[in-house]
Amino acid sequence: MSLRYAKRMDNIKASEIRELLKLTQKPEVISFAGGLPAPELFPIEEMKKAAAKVMDERGAAALQYGPTEGYQPLREKIAKRMAKVHVDASADNILVTSGSQQGLDFVARAFIDPGDVIICESPTYLGAINAFKAYEPRFVEINMDDEGMILEDLEKALKENDNVKFIYVIPDFQNPSGKTWSIERRKGLLELANKYNVAIVEDNPYGELRFEGEIFPALQHYDTEGRVVFLGTFSKILTPGVRLGWICAKPEVLSKFIMIKQGADLQSSTTAQMEVDQLLEDYDLEEHIEKIKVVYKRRKDLMIKTMEEEFPEGVTWTDPDGGLFTWVVLPEHLNSRDLAVKALEKNVAYVPGGAFFPNGGRENAFRVNYSNMDEERIVEGIKRLGEVLREAVK
Amino acid sequence: MSLRYAKRMDNIKASEIRELLKLTQKPEVISFAGGLPAPELFPIEEMKKAAAKVMDERGAAALQYGPTEGYQPLREKIAKRMAKVHVDASADNILVTSGSQQGLDFVARAFIDPGDVIICESPTYLGAINAFKAYEPRFVEINMDDEGMILEDLEKALKENDNVKFIYVIPDFQNPSGKTWSIERRKGLLELANKYNVAIVEDNPYGELRFEGEIFPALQHYDTEGRVVFLGTFSKILTPGVRLGWICAKPEVLSKFIMIKQGADLQSSTTAQMEVDQLLEDYDLEEHIEKIKVVYKRRKDLMIKTMEEEFPEGVTWTDPDGGLFTWVVLPEHLNSRDLAVKALEKNVAYVPGGAFFPNGGRENAFRVNYSNMDEERIVEGIKRLGEVLREAVK
């Protein structure tokens, strides 16, 4: 007996990262594979206090159903914090989601008919590729340099495809490349989106994790027409375990996502929303983010320094100004999937790069995370990776 | 400027209940509209203790990402509890979801191509209709008597439609009708599903809330071929605010839902799962359910008694053996949407019945919830409704 599934199920595959993470949960494995924040920085005691206060003061409300849009005081706080990325928002612009992964699912659901085109960076976030694929789009990948997408290539793609629904971009410390879009390129992107009337999906989980200097204005800052849908999350700046993110959009656009949310899961957890709201009342999130940045920068610097010492000639990597990842590019004849097996034999894990190209075909790169391992394991892990790579380029 | 949305967005509308609930949040409104549990029964102090214990003992893990399938100890506990509805399950059969509403979205996503047929009870749960509509199915409604669907009508529908993907059923204390399927009808349903090779989606949020006698075996109990997908939830037996439910299915079927979950929101809250798991360790959920049942039965009995006293001739209602709802049927010439306006003028709310018929056209019924209002308000609210109805039938 076999049940008859929908056609879209042919496109849905288990995420390689999630499957890989299972292998890497053994304590002896030095894992650069996941995108996990450093657990030792979680404000555990403060979460405990916030939870207790919520239960003491508003327990019944916290355990009851709440509005689909989200808990109003939290929506207000999120809206206010959008000023950090230079976006002027009110609660009416905010829908609380279950992590920004849910935002990715929702934008796909709102915009994509089978066969529609999504334009994305090349490489782009694996979790977004998986979320979008369920809605049967065609992906057009645009090459990037150190300032973002090559805009000439983007315009060519917009000209050649008349059913482009949105351009998907992670403008800050991109996952997986670690690259950040320049201000000029951001403005240019908006001009093209306006000219060709397409939406922009701005996935911005890391923007606030800039190690030095000023946070860049979000793409949404440059949006005069309400065509940018901004996806934010508490996962990287506070905790991923509570699964709280948000969509920031013009109310008319947001209303579509609110209707989608009703059908998808009614609402995000009232309890979690009230607890995080309480945490933001009593705890200095901005100071907390400063602490995260110091630790991640130190880990990143150490990783890059060790790569310089250990990786053979012909291997290059990005040196990101923030976020969680660097991207290692190998000589063209090497296959990072094959090398991942060799690395796992030495108890080191990364994510092979091929999975970040929706149309496939590029196997000579991999993504490395530096936020989740301590300094000792970073040095040891990169040393072992160096051995694998030196052996491979021989 | 207007963004170009996917075609499915034409089918997605704001839920009438959720919109109505906004109106009914004023304290002066006696609301029989929502499906809210009684907040005074929530185990607030115990949730506080469970949260504190989790943060003290496993705080970092509770705030980190976790597996898509769910927190293993909680999956095990849920599997074990499936014995209450006579289903033999292990953790491998359980995917933790964000409420059973997410289960409804997932079954639609897994099975429905545009134009496929879903067979459902008539009337059926509004939230399911909304979740399914996003995937562009055709609904075939089957009339019910007091024992469940009329099986002759069901077989006719299965014969006449060759693209039926699943039969959607709420077998216990159905939302909105309050009806429960007999054992014989359950067996008959499984026979037909086997004969015509279709899946069954069993939505079972209320099965454990049987006021008297033994809990009925779930449809899944009679399933010898793995074609029943069971949707469960903690919303009605513990708290809806944490948004935790589950799908119980054969591992081969469950694997589809796990992949869907990865794309949809990666996983349900690690924090909430660990907290509920801790609560189940330290607190007697079964005893808690007994308490809920006593209160709900008293409210239901009082509501039915008051209806008998106050509602005019020609109006009928169901007297459910459990769950949260009764279903009031008016003389055919009356329109419950119109009367809802009159009732709201008297600060009483219910959900007009038309919304529970996916193909529309039946407006002379409405759903009444008895779990969320105290006894005084139940009597007062039904009295006011009686005035509206007596005026209407004149």
Interface residues (C-beta under 8 A of the other chain):
Chain A: M1 L3 R4 Y5 A6 K7 R8 M9 I12 K13 A14 S15 R18 K22 G34 L36 P37 P39 E40 F42 I44 E45 M47 K48 A51 A52 M55 D56 G59 A60 A61 A62 L63 Q64 Y65 G66 P67 T68 T97 S98 G99 Q101 Q102 L104 D105 R109 A110 F111 I112 D113 D116 G127 N130 A131 K133 A134 Y135 K165 N197 A199 E225 G226 R227 S235 T239 P240 G241 V242 R243 V253 K256 I258 M259 I260 Q262 G263 A264 D265 L266 Q267 S268 S269 T270 T271 A272
Chain B: M1 L3 R4 Y5 A6 K7 R8 M9 I12 K13 A14 S15 R18 K22 G34 L36 P37 P39 E40 F42 I44 E45 M47 K48 A51 A52 M55 D56 G59 A60 A61 A62 L63 Q64 Y65 G66 P67 T68 T97 S98 G99 Q101 Q102 L104 D105 R109 A110 F111 I112 D113 D116 G127 N130 A131 K133 A134 Y135 K165 N197 A199 E225 G226 R227 S235 T239 P240 G241 V242 R243 V253 K256 I258 M259 I260 Q262 G263 A264 D265 L266 Q267 S268 S269 T270 T271 A272
